[in-house]
Amino acid sequence: MLEAQLRSLDFNEELKSTFDRIIESCPKFRILLVGQSGVGKSALINAVFSSGVVDEEHGLGAGIVKDINREFVLSNNDRLVLHDAQGFSHGEGQNFETVLKFIKDRSKRRELEERLHIIWLCIEISVYGGSLFKTAEEKILNSTDLETPIIVVFTKFDKPVLKIKRKLPKTEDQNTIAWSKARETFCTDYAAALSTLSKSIPRVEVSVKSGFKDTSDLLVDLTEKEVKGVISFLWASSQCPNVDLKIKASIQWVYTHLCTSHVDVIGPLGLVGRGLSTSLNLPGHSLTKWLDVMLKDIISCWGFHDPDGVILMVVVQHDA
C-alpha cells in the first residue's frame, strides 16, 4: 500500500524545500526594540543572535541619528531585520507618536515580510525601586488596536539577583534561592504597576551576564509562542541560543514536507525509517534524492552563516 502511494506521486512537483516556500512567503523576521539608551538592547541582541554582532558601546545606531524606519541587518544573519526606537523620556510626546504610528503602519502592511512581527519593550530593572513604566509605555501596553504582539523585556536581572545573593549564606543552592527571591521581590514591588495594564502582557526578566543564559532562552521561547504560522519557523532559524527550538523546528519541517507530499506517515519520521529499511525507489528519483531535500530544510533551519552556500553545495554534490 505504502509503495503504491509513493509510486503515484509526481516528484517533480513534490520535491520542493519547505524552507524555500517559507522564504518565498517571508524572507525576514522583523523586530522592533523600544527602550532608553543604556537599557541593554545591543547586549541583548548579541546574546540572542550570537556575540559580537552589535557594537555595545555605541548601540544599534552607532554613528547614526536614530531613525525607527532604518532597517538594521546583522552581518551574520540576513534573515533578521531590527528597528531601534528610543525610549520615552519625560516630555518626548513626539517620539511616542512616531513609535505608535510606526507600529500601526507596520502591523497592517500587505506583504508579510514588510510587517512587524514582534515588539520587545526593554525596561531596566531598578534595584532601588521607583516607577516601573513611563506613561508612554503604559499607553502602548494598554493599546487595544495594535496587532503586533508585545513582550516586556526587563533587562539587567543580574543586579537584583546579586544584591540578594550577597545577603545569603554560601550554600550549594545559593544561586537558585537568589533567583527565586529576586523574581518574588520584583513581582511584589511592582504588583501595583503590573495590575494597571488592561490586558495580560507577556514579560520576562533577562540578563546577558555569565551564568544567566537561561534568561535569554526564556525570551526566545516566549517569542516563539507569540508569533504564528510560518513566522515561528523563521524565528526558530534566526535565533541562536536555543538549540532545542531548532531541533523542534527541523522535525516539524520534515513532517510538513511529508504531509504536503500526501504520504501517510506514523509520526514525523515514520516514512524515513520505513523507506530506509525497504530501500524503495521513487519514480524518477532515488529515496536519497528525497531525503536530500529534507536535509536541505534541516540545514536551512539551523541558520548557519553561510553566505557562499558552501554547506548546501556539499549536500547537492552528494546527491549528484
N, C-alpha and C positions, 0 to 999 in steps of 0.2 A: 504494500500500500504506500509506504513512505517513498520507495524508489519510483513508483509511478507518478507520485506528486512531483518529485524532483525533475523527472524527465519531461513533465508537461510545462515547466517554467520557461519563459523567454528570458534567458540570462543576459542577452544583450541589453534588455531593459532593466532587469532586476539587479545587475551588478553595479550598483551605484553606492558611493560612500554616503553614509548618514551624516557625517561631519560636513561634507561638501554641501549637502542640502541645507544644513543649518547655517553655514556661512553664506549661502546664497540668500537666505531669509534675513540674516542679521550678522554681519561680519564683525561688529564691535559691541563690547559691553560698556555702557556709559554710566559713569558715577559722578555725582555732584558732592563735593566736600564743602561743608559750611562750618566755619569756625574761626575764632580770633587767631591772629598771628601769634605763634608760640604755643598754641594748644597741643601741637604734636602731630599735625596732619601729614607732614612729609615723612616723619619717622614711622607713622602708621602705614603709609603706602609701602615703604621699604620692607616692613615686617610682613605684609600680606603678599607682596608681589616680588620678593627677593631683595636682599640687602644691597644698598649702594646705588640704586637706580635713580634716586632723587637726592639733590643737594639739600641736606637737612639744615645747614646753616642759613641758606637763603630761601629755602622753601620751594614750592612748586613753580612759582613765577619768578625765579631768580633773574634779577636784572631787568624785569619787565613789569610795567604797571599792571596790576591785577585786573583782568577782564574776564568776567564769568563766561563769556562766549568763546574765549580762547580754548581750543582743544589741546590738551597736553597728552601726548602719546609716549609711553615708556619706551626706552631704547631697546629693552629686552623683551617687550611684549606688545606686539602690534594689534592684539585683539582687544586692548583696553583703551578707553578714552576717559580722561579725567577733566573735570571742570572744578576750578577752585573759587570759592566765594568767601570774601572776608566776613568776619563775624559782625555782629550788630552792636556797635558801641552806642552809648547814650547820644541821642540827637542825630543819628545816622538814618533818618527815615528814608532818604533817597536810596540808600543801599538796600534796605529792606524791600522797597518796591521793585527794585531791579531784580533781586533774587526771586521774589514771588512771581514776577512776570516771566522770568526765565523758566521756572518750574512749570508753570501753567502752559507755556508755549511748547516746551519740550515733552510734556506729557501727552500732547494731542497731535504730535506730528504723524503724518500718514504713514511714512516709512518706519518700520520697526527699528532699523539701525539709527535713525535720527532721534528717536525718543530717549528720554532719560529713564534709566532702568532702576536706579536705587539712589537714595539720598542718605549720606552719612552726616548727621548733625553732630559735630565734635565739640564736647564741652569738657574742660579740665576739672577734675575733682579737686576741690579745695580741702586741705586738711585743717583749715581754720574756720570752716563754716561759711556763712554768707548765703546770698540768694543763689538758687540753682539755675533758673532760667531767666534770661532777659525778656523784656516784654515782647520784642520782635520774634524771639524764638518760640515763645508760648503761642503767638498768633499763628505761626507756621504749623506747629504741632496740633493746634486746635482747628485748623482749616478743614472744612468738610468737602471742599471741591477739588482737592489735589488728588490726582490719580496715581502718582508715583509713590511707591512705598518708602517710608522713612524709618531709619534706625538711629536712635540716640546713642552715640558712642562716647562714654565717659572715659577720658584719657588719663594717663599717669596714675593708674590704680596702685602702682607700687608704693606711692608716697603714704597713703593711709595704712597700707599693709605693714610697711617698715616702721611706721610710727607706733603701731600696736605691738609689733614683734619685739621692739626694744623693751617693752614693759613685761614681757612674758618670760618665764623661766626657760632655760635652754633644754628642750626635750626633743625627742625624735619627731613628734608631731607638731612642733612649734610653728612651722610654715602653714600647715593645714589649719591650725587654730587661728592664726593671724589672718589668713584669707577669709575664713568664715566670719570672724568678728568684724573685719573691715566691711564686708558686704552687709552684715546685720546693722552696723553703725550707720552706714550710708543710707540704707532704707529707712532707718528710724529718724535720722537727722533731716531727711528730705521727703518724708512721707507726705507732709502738707503740700509741698510743691508738686510732687508726683500726682497727688489727688486732684489737682486743679486741671489736669488735662481732661478734655472732653471724651477722649477715647483711649483705649489701651494702645500704647506705642511701644514697639519692641525696643529694648535697651540692653546694653552690655557694657561692663566695666573692663577696660583693657589697659595693658602696659606693654611697652616694647623692650623693657629691661630683661636682662638674663634671668631665667627662672620663671618667666611669665608667658612663655609661648602658648600655653593652653588658652590664654585670653584671646589671642589672635585667632585661634581655631574656633572659638565660640562666635566671634564676629563673622567668620567665613561661613559657619553652619547657619547662623541666623540669616545672613544674606541669601543663602541658597533656599531657605524656607520662604522668604518673602517674594522672590522672583518666580515667574511661572513659565511653563512651556519650554520652548527652545532656548529661552534666555537662561534657564537654570543649567542647561548643558554648557552653554558658553561660559557661564560663571565658573563652573567646575574646571574648565580648561584654563581660565585666566588666573585663578588664584594659585598660590604656591604652597602654603604651609600644610594644607590638609590633604594628605595622600589618600586617606580612606575615601574622601569625596571623589577623587579622580578615579579610583578603582570602581566605586559605585556607578559613576557615570559611564565608564568603559563598558561595564556589564550591561547597563541599560541600553547603550548604543548598539551593542551586538544584538541584544534581544529585539530592539526596534528594527534592525536590519532583517532579522529573521522573520519578524511579523509582517513587514512590508513585502517580503518575498512570498507571502501567502503559504507558508510552510507550518504545519502543525508541529509544535515542539513541547517538550516537557521541561519547563524551567529555562532560564536564559541560555544555558549551554547544552541543552539536551541534544540538539541536532548535531552540534560539533562532535560530541562524543560518539554518537551513532555513526556519523559519516566516516570518522577516522577508523572506527572499528570494522566497517564494512567495505571501505575503500571504494565508494561509489564514484562513478564517472558522471559528471554533469554534462548535459548537451552543449557541445561547443567549448566547454571549459572543464578543467580538472577541478576537483574539490579544493586543491591547493590555491587555485585562482580565486575561488570564492572566499576562502579563509584569508587570503592576502588583502582583500577589500576590507574585511573586518579588522585585520591587523593595522591597516592604514587608519581606520577610525580610532582604534585604541591609542596609537601613537599620537594622532592629532589631539586626542582628548587630554593627553599629558601636557600639552602646551610647551614642548621643548623649544628653546630659542634656536631655530634652525633656518636662518634667512636664505640659505642657499639650497634648502631642500635635500640635504645630504642624507638624512635619516630615511626619508621616504624614498629616495632614489635607490637606496640599498634594498628596500622591500620590492620595488619594481624590478630591479635587476635579478633579484632572487626568483621572481616568477618567470622572467624571460629565460 
